[in-house]
Amino acid sequence: MQRIRFIVNPISGGQDKTGFSETMEKLLDHSRFAPEVKFTERAGHATELAKEAAEQGFDIVAAVGGDGSLNEVAAGLLGTGTALAVIPGGSGNGFAMNLGMGRSIKKGLKMLNTTERRCIDMVRLNGKPFVNVSGIGFDAKIAYRFQESKSRGFINYFRIAMEEAYHAKCNIFEIRIDDKEPITREALLVVAANATSFGYDFKVAPAARMDDGLLELVLANKRPKPLYFLAAPRMITGNLDSASFYERHSCKKVEITFRDDTYVHIDGEGFPAPKKLVYEIIPEAIDLMVPTTKKGIVKREARFVGEGSVV
């Protein structure tokens, strides 16, 4: 029997979660899990509730919300030994979809019953941890506008994306990868990925693995705009890396500066970018409850023990 705390963001994704406890009681395997439900009340509350759960000896904490909620919970569990689980309850649900859990709370709860504990990496951006994908430039401006919008759902996301595509301009990025000499690129966007997908399962980094100790850096280099549009379907089929503008690097640390002011997002949470962005992989950072249908994640427990150190 494993103690599990569900941390529910009641407003994420525009989904009504007032009946979550009743749904969970019906679908959860109570021979395996002893559940508790907590609802968040403000930004950052999920991190507090996750830390509290770890201190109280919970085996698992499940984030019920979008990727932003997931990151808050993961930040509270980093280095504690308590495992992370995800129940899709947001708009894009990129990380949950990467795990094959779709965008349904009911499906997520059913799949949780057959999950296994696996170890994955995390990433820090200027000290802030995250589990999935961060982007700079075009996609970050879309994320920023989407979160400021009153409407949720794919239709509104697509509308904003089309508006931004019309006005989009490339930026000049100076990028230092690990300890190599800096490179300069003119690009529409730069992505740092621990896993493969943006929200709505748009696969921006098909080669990314969550447990290889490496960060995938992806650039959409400057090309005529029609080429970006023509390549968009490849984000669904998972072969965007065959596009002519696509450039990728596997690394442990990346430092990025840029010429013109821009935006950055962490798993869909957009904000104006500081002048310097530093991404660092955190190997073997946290245990994740992974559906047994998800292949290729090594079965081992997290060994991350503190600020920037692994034993």
C-alpha positions in Angstrom: 0.0 0.0 0.0 1.5 3.3 -1.1 0.4 6.7 0.3 -0.4 9.1 -2.5 -1.3 12.8 -2.3 -3.2 14.3 -5.2 -2.4 18.0 -5.6 -5.2 19.5 -7.7 -5.0 22.8 -9.5 -8.8 23.7 -9.7 -8.4 26.3 -12.4 -5.8 24.8 -14.8 -7.0 24.2 -18.4 -10.5 25.5 -17.8 -11.5 22.0 -16.6 -14.0 21.6 -13.8 -12.3 19.6 -11.0 -14.9 19.9 -8.3 -15.7 16.3 -8.7 -12.2 15.0 -8.8 -12.3 13.3 -5.4 -15.4 11.3 -6.4 -13.9 10.3 -9.7 -10.6 9.3 -8.0 -12.5 7.2 -5.5 -14.2 5.3 -8.3 -11.2 4.7 -10.6 -8.2 4.4 -8.3 -6.9 1.0 -7.2 -7.4 1.2 -3.5 -5.6 -2.1 -2.9 -2.5 -0.4 -4.1 -2.9 3.3 -3.1 -4.1 5.1 0.1 -5.1 8.5 -1.3 -5.4 12.1 0.0 -6.6 15.1 -2.0 -5.4 18.7 -1.6 -6.5 21.7 -3.8 -4.1 24.6 -4.5 -5.2 28.1 -3.5 -2.5 30.3 -5.1 0.7 30.3 -7.2 3.4 28.3 -5.6 1.0 26.4 -3.3 1.6 23.1 -5.1 5.3 23.3 -4.2 4.5 23.8 -0.5 2.0 20.9 -0.5 4.5 18.7 -2.3 7.2 19.4 0.3 4.8 18.9 3.1 3.8 15.5 1.7 7.4 14.4 1.4 8.1 15.4 5.0 5.0 13.5 6.1 6.3 10.3 4.4 4.0 10.1 1.4 5.4 7.6 -1.2 3.9 9.5 -4.2 2.6 13.0 -5.0 0.4 13.3 -8.1 0.1 16.7 -9.9 -3.5 17.1 -11.3 -3.3 20.0 -13.7 -1.1 21.2 -16.6 2.6 21.3 -17.1 2.9 24.4 -14.9 1.3 22.5 -12.0 3.5 19.6 -12.7 6.7 21.7 -12.4 5.5 23.2 -9.1 5.0 19.8 -7.6 8.3 18.5 -9.0 10.2 21.4 -7.5 8.8 20.5 -4.1 9.8 16.8 -4.5 13.3 17.3 -5.9 15.8 15.5 -3.7 13.2 14.1 -1.3 12.9 10.5 -2.5 9.1 10.9 -2.9 8.0 9.9 -6.4 6.1 12.2 -8.8 3.0 11.3 -10.8 1.0 13.2 -13.3 -2.7 13.3 -14.0 -3.5 15.4 -17.1 -5.8 18.3 -16.1 -4.5 21.3 -18.0 -4.8 22.7 -21.5 -1.8 21.3 -23.5 -0.7 18.5 -21.1 2.6 18.1 -23.0 4.3 15.9 -20.4 1.4 13.6 -19.8 0.9 13.1 -23.5 4.5 12.3 -23.9 3.9 9.5 -21.4 0.9 8.3 -23.4 -1.6 9.4 -20.8 -3.5 11.7 -23.1 -5.5 14.8 -21.8 -8.2 13.0 -19.7 -8.3 12.9 -15.9 -10.2 9.6 -16.0 -7.7 8.0 -18.4 -4.8 9.3 -16.3 -6.3 7.8 -13.1 -6.8 4.5 -14.8 -3.2 4.4 -16.1 -1.9 5.4 -12.7 -3.0 2.0 -11.4 -0.4 0.2 -13.6 2.5 2.7 -13.3 6.0 1.7 -12.3 8.6 3.8 -10.6 11.3 5.1 -12.9 14.1 7.6 -12.5 14.2 10.7 -14.8 16.3 13.8 -15.2 15.2 17.4 -14.6 16.6 20.7 -15.9 17.3 24.1 -14.3 16.8 27.4 -16.0 18.6 30.1 -14.1 18.1 27.9 -11.0 14.4 27.1 -11.5 13.8 23.4 -12.1 11.5 21.9 -14.7 10.7 18.5 -16.1 9.7 18.9 -19.8 10.5 21.7 -22.3 11.5 25.4 -22.3 11.6 27.6 -25.3 12.9 31.1 -26.2 11.4 33.3 -28.9 8.4 32.5 -31.1 6.9 29.7 -29.0 7.4 31.6 -25.8 5.6 34.6 -27.0 2.6 32.4 -27.9 2.8 30.8 -24.4 2.9 34.2 -22.8 -0.2 35.5 -24.7 -2.1 32.2 -24.2 -1.7 32.4 -20.4 -2.7 36.0 -20.4 -5.8 35.2 -22.4 -9.1 34.5 -20.7 -9.9 31.6 -23.1 -8.3 28.1 -23.0 -8.3 25.2 -25.4 -6.6 24.4 -28.7 -8.7 26.7 -30.8 -7.6 29.8 -28.9 -4.0 28.5 -28.8 -4.1 28.0 -32.6 -5.5 31.5 -33.1 -2.8 33.1 -31.1 -0.1 31.0 -32.9 -1.4 32.2 -36.3 -1.4 35.9 -35.2 2.2 35.6 -33.9 3.3 33.7 -37.0 2.3 36.7 -39.2 4.5 39.1 -37.2 7.3 36.7 -36.1 10.9 37.8 -36.6 14.1 35.9 -36.0 16.5 36.9 -33.3 20.3 36.7 -33.0 21.4 34.2 -30.3 24.8 33.6 -28.9 25.0 30.1 -27.5 27.7 28.4 -25.4 27.2 24.6 -25.3 29.0 23.0 -22.4 32.6 24.4 -22.5 32.9 24.8 -26.2 33.4 28.1 -28.1 30.2 30.1 -28.5 28.2 29.8 -31.7 26.0 32.5 -33.2 22.7 31.7 -34.8 19.8 33.7 -36.3 16.7 31.7 -35.3 13.0 31.9 -34.9 13.2 29.9 -31.6 15.5 28.0 -29.4 14.3 25.1 -27.3 15.9 23.3 -24.4 14.2 19.9 -24.0 14.3 17.1 -21.4 11.3 15.3 -23.1 10.0 15.3 -26.6 6.8 17.4 -26.7 5.2 20.8 -26.3 1.6 21.0 -25.2 -0.9 19.2 -27.4 1.8 16.6 -28.1 3.7 18.7 -30.7 7.0 16.9 -30.8 9.7 19.5 -31.0 12.6 17.3 -29.8 12.0 13.8 -31.1 15.4 12.6 -29.9 15.0 13.7 -26.3 15.1 11.2 -23.5 14.2 11.9 -19.9 16.8 9.6 -18.4 20.0 9.9 -20.5 21.6 12.7 -18.5 21.6 15.0 -21.5 19.7 18.1 -22.5 18.5 18.5 -26.1 19.0 21.9 -27.6 16.9 22.6 -30.7 17.1 25.6 -33.0 14.7 26.6 -35.8 17.3 28.6 -37.8 16.2 31.4 -40.1 14.5 30.3 -43.3 11.6 31.8 -45.4 8.4 31.7 -43.4 6.6 29.2 -45.7 9.1 26.5 -44.8 8.1 26.7 -41.1 4.4 26.3 -42.0 5.2 23.4 -44.4 7.1 21.6 -41.6 4.4 22.0 -39.0 2.8 18.6 -39.6 6.1 17.0 -38.8 5.6 18.1 -35.2 2.7 15.7 -35.1 4.4 12.8 -36.9 7.6 13.2 -34.8 10.1 13.8 -37.6 10.6 17.6 -37.3 14.3 16.9 -37.1 14.3 16.2 -40.9 13.4 19.9 -41.6 16.1 22.0 -43.3 16.0 24.6 -40.6 16.3 22.1 -37.7 19.6 22.0 -35.7 20.1 20.0 -32.5 22.8 19.5 -29.9 23.0 17.1 -26.9 24.7 18.6 -23.9 24.7 19.1 -20.2 24.8 22.9 -19.9 23.8 25.8 -22.2 24.3 29.5 -21.8 22.3 31.8 -24.1 22.2 35.5 -24.7 20.3 37.3 -27.5 20.2 40.6 -29.3 16.6 41.8 -29.1 14.2 41.5 -26.2 12.2 38.3 -26.3 10.2 35.9 -24.2 11.0 32.5 -22.6 8.6 29.8 -21.3 9.0 26.9 -19.0 6.4 24.2 -19.9 4.0 26.8 -21.3 4.5 29.4 -18.5 5.7 32.4 -20.5 7.5 35.6 -19.2 9.9 38.2 -20.5 13.3 36.7 -20.8 16.2 37.9 -18.7 19.4 38.9 -20.6 21.2 35.6 -19.9 19.6 32.2 -19.8 21.5 29.2 -18.3 20.2 25.7 -18.7 21.7 22.8 -16.7 20.7 19.1 -16.7 20.0 17.5 -13.3 20.8 13.8 -13.9 18.8 11.2 -12.1 16.8 13.9 -10.3 13.4 12.4 -9.4 11.4 9.3 -9.5 8.4 9.3 -11.8 5.4 7.0 -11.9 5.5 5.8 -15.6 2.8 3.8 -17.4 4.0 0.3 -18.1 3.2 1.0 -21.8 6.0 3.6 -21.9 9.2 1.9 -23.0 12.8 2.9 -22.7 13.0 4.5 -19.3 15.6 2.7 -17.1 14.2 1.2 -13.9 16.4 2.8 -11.2 15.7 5.2 -8.3 16.7 8.8 -8.2 20.1 9.6 -6.7 19.9 13.4 -6.8 20.8 14.5 -3.2 21.3 18.2 -3.2 22.0 21.5 -5.0 23.8 20.5 -8.2 25.2 17.2 -6.8 24.8 13.6 -7.6 26.3 10.7 -5.6 
